[in-house]
Amino acid sequence: MKYNPKINEKAAAMAGFTDIHPLQGEETAQGCLAVLYNTQELLNEVAGMDCTSLQPAAGAHGEWTGLQLIRAYHADRGDTNRTKVIVPDSAHGTNPA
């Protein structure tokens, strides 16, 4: 079970976050966008990275993003022959069928 600190729950319940619509214009969502941008910048600084993505939350789309990052890393190094990923049957969420 995932633990969410109470302060995080209170922040996430604030009207500035809960009243935002995915199709809302960015000019009216600047506060939320600033929080996301600042979070990315902080993560970059702490981890020593050039870039961060907050888009894939978890699950299949998170795994897919990770695989695409691995592919891009190897392609950037000129190694395009790595086309297979070994995953054990015991991996959570894996369907070997």
Residue pairs with C-beta under 8 A, 6 or more apart in sequence:
11 17
12 18
16 31
16 32
17 32
20 29
20 32
26 33
36 54
39 54
40 51
40 52
40 53
40 54
43 49
43 52
44 50
44 51
44 52
53 65
55 65
56 62
56 64
56 65
59 93
60 93
63 93
67 85
71 82
74 80
74 82
87 94
88 94
89 96
